[in-house]
Amino acid sequence: MTEAELYTLYKGVYVPSALHPPHSLKFYEDFTFRPDDILVVTYPKSGTTWTQEIIPLVVSGGDSASVETLPNWDRVPWLEENRACTLNLEERPSPRMFTTHFHHNMMPPSYFQVKPKVIYVMRNPRDVFTSAYHYFGITNFLVKPGTTSDFLRKFLDGEVIFGSWFDHVKSWLNAEQTERVLYISYEEMIEDLKGSVAKIAQFLEKPLSGEVVEKIADRCLFKNMKKNAMSNYSLVPPEFMDQTKSEFLRKGIAGDWKNLLTAEEAERFDQVYKEKMKDVKYKFAWD
């Protein structure tokens, strides 16, 4: 099926129509934030599920029940998706935890008025592309990726869900009130998960002992997350997402793009990356 059949164009970017009906987008636009809300922001396939595991454990002081009693899409829900309308989010105690894939300029008015805390997770876009390529192939609500070269063209042109990776990252790096934003990368989390957990806890003003940090980091190792039915998407019906083709939590590594992109495709990616990011001063973990 095509983009016209499966996607809605919302504020200039594609969103999957099955997950983003008009009433859920209206809910998002009208949503009222609190100052102590915690918002996980990612471009898709950048470490969202991983962060949705870490944040509740940090907030709860390491209580494993925080990630074992609700699926991650309900414990740290996407504000723009239709599930958010059904969860009575206004009744949740503080600090509430949410997720969004939207660009900074797509945030609702309340966000700019209240300025909740944001954890913005970035990942090497070559690996984002690779993860997305496999993911798009197992779902029935996304346009099939086709050949690697076809999908690469769409990805580099921003003709995929949530638009251009380059625009997304630049929009959040240029966000106002950056003292309310913690920038962290997937690669940092792989390199030093304990340090990353401690960094997130400090940002959230949640003091944790070294023992608790270690416990959380162990719990959030990729191999352990894959065992958590509330996090590995095994609860999703196969007709919606067929994990016999490829697991949702697939590898959890950095550099897997080398197993997908040809030398020519990698060179094309690098050319576009250098051009699009030439004015960005931020030092990325993968550069």
N, C-alpha and C positions, 0 to 999 in steps of 0.2 A: 504493500500500500504506500501511497505517496504522502508528502508533507501536507498537501491540501486536505487529505482524508484523515490524517491522524493528529495534526497539530493545529493549535490556535496561535495566531500572531498577537502577542500582548506586549504593548509598549516597545514594539520593534524587534522582539525576539520570539522564537518558537517555544511554546510549552505544550506538553502532551495533553490533548483535549480530554482524554479519559481520566486524568488526575486533576485537571484544572478547569472544571466547568465554570460558567460565568458567576454562579453564586459564591464559589470559593474564592475567586479573584476579588469579588466585592467584599467578602469577609476580610481578606488580606488588606485591602485598601482602607477599610474602616477600623482595623485592629488598633486597640489602645495598649501601648507599652507601659511598663513600669520602669523606674530608674534602675532597679536591681535585676531586671530581666537579663538573661544570658542568651545571646544569639550566636549560634554557629553559622558562619557564612562560608560557602564553598562554591566553586564551579564544580559541576558534577564529575565524579570519579577522582576527586582530589583528596580523599580521606574523611569523607563525611561520616560514614558508618563507624570508623575508628574513633572520631571525636565524640560521636553520640554515645560511645561506650565509656570514654574517659570522663566526660563532664559530670554525669550523674554520680559516678564513683567518687570524684573529687568533692562534689557538693555534699554527699552523704557521709563523707569521712571514711570511705572505703567499704561501705555496707554493700555486700554482693546482691542483696535483694533489689537494689536500685536498678540493676540491669537484668534481673531474672524474672520480674513480675509483669513487665510490659514489653511488647515488641518495640524496637527502637523508633519506629515511625510514630508511636504513640507517646513514648517517654520523652523524646525530644522532637516533636512533630514539625513538619514543614508547614509554615504559616500559609503558604499559597495553595496547598493541596486540599482536596475536598475533605480529608479526614479531620482537618483542623476545625471544621464547622461543627463537628459532632462531639468534641472532647470537653466542652465547657471550660475552655482555657481561662476564662475570666474568674473562675472559682478556684483555680489552682493556687496553692500557697507559694509565697516567694521563698527563694528565687525560682522563677519559672525558667524553663530551658526550651529554646526553640531553634529551628533550623530554617535557612532559606538558601535558594540557589540564585536569587535575584541580584542584579547589578546594584551598585550604590544609588544610582539615580532612579531606581525603580522602587525604592523603599517608600512605605506609606508615610503620610504627614506626621503621624504620632512618633515615628522613629526620630525624626529631626527635632521634634519638640522635647522629647524625653531623654534621648541619647543613652539607650541601654548599653551594656558592655557587649562587645563583639569579639569573637575569636575567629579570625580569618585564616583559613588553612589553604595553603598553596601547594601545588605539585608540579614537577617538571611536565610541561605540556606535551612532550613526546610520550610520556607514560600515561598522561590523561587520555590522549588520543588512543593509545593501545588498549587501555582498560575500557574505554567507551566502545571501541570496535567490537570487542568480545561481548560487552553488555548489550549493545543494540541488537546483536544477533540472537539473543535468547528471550527477548520480550515480544509481546504481541501488540504493544501500544506505542512502539517506536518504529520509525522507518528502518528497514533492514539496511545494513551498512554497504552491501554490495562489495565490490573489490576494494582492496586497500587503497588503491590510487583514487578511486571514486570518493571514498569516505574522507581521504586526506584533503582532497579539494574542498569538500563541503566544510570540513573542520576548520581549515585555514581561512575560509571565506565567512565563517560564522553562520553557515546554513544548517546548523544543528540545534538541538534543544538548548535553550538559555544563551544562544548567540555565541559571540566570539569570546574565546578564552582570553585573548589579548585585551579586549575592551573590559571584560569582567575584572581582571586583575588590576588594570590601570585605574578603573573607577574606584576600587576599594583602597588602593595605595594612595589615591588622591583625596580620600574621604576627609571631611572636616572632623575635628575632635579626635585626632588619632591617638590621643592619650587614653581614649575609651576603647581602642582597638588593639588586640594582641595579634601580631602577625607571626605565624608559625608555619613550618613546611612539613610536608609528608616525609621528606628526606631527613629533616632534623629528628622526627619521631622515630624513624628507623635507626638512625645513628645512635640516639641516646633517649630511649623512651622514658627512663626514670627522670632524667633531666627535664624532659618535655612536660611530664606530669607535674613536677615541682614548679616549673615555669608557669603552667596554667593555674595551679593552685595559688601561687603568689599573686597572679593577675586578678584572680577571683577573690582575693583576700580571705582565703580559706587555709589557715595554717595546718599543715599535716606533718606528722612525725616521719622520719626517714623510713621507719618500718611500714607505715601506711602507704607511703609513696611507692615503696618496693612492691607491696601487695597489689596496689592498683596497676602498676606497670606489668606485673606478671599476669594479672587477670586480662590485660589488654594486649598481650602478645597475640600475633595473628593466629597462631596454632590453637590458642585457647579460645579466642573469639569464634573461630570456626565451629567450636563445639557448643556454643551458646545458641539454642534454638530461637531465642528472643533477638538475636543479632545477625544470624547467618541467612536470613530470608527463606529458611526452609518452610515457614508457615505460609508463604505465598503460593497460591494454587498453581500447578504446572501449566495450566492453560493461559495463565497471565505471564509467568516467567518460567521457562523450561530449563532447569538447572542440570538436566541430563546432557545438554549441549555444552554448557560451561558453567562452573560454579559462580555464584554471585561474589563470594569471597574467594577469589581465584588464586593469586600468588602473594600479594602483599609485599612486593619487592620494588626496588628502584632499578631502572635500566632495562626493563622488559621490552621497551621499544626496539631494542637491538634485535629481538627475535621476530619482529614483524616488518619493520621498515627496511626496504632495500637501501643501498648506499645512495642511489639517486633520489629516492624519496626523502631520506634523512637530510640530504643536502638541500633539497627544496624547502623542507621544514625550517632548516637553519637560516636560509636566506630570508624567509618571511619573518621568522622570529627576530632576527637582527634589525630588520627594517621597522617592524611594528614596535619594538621595545627600545629603539635607539635613544629615546629621550628619557627613559626611566632610570632613575639613579639608584633604586633599591638593589641591594646585593642579594641575589637569589642563591639558595643553597646548591643548586645544580649547575651554576655557571662557573 
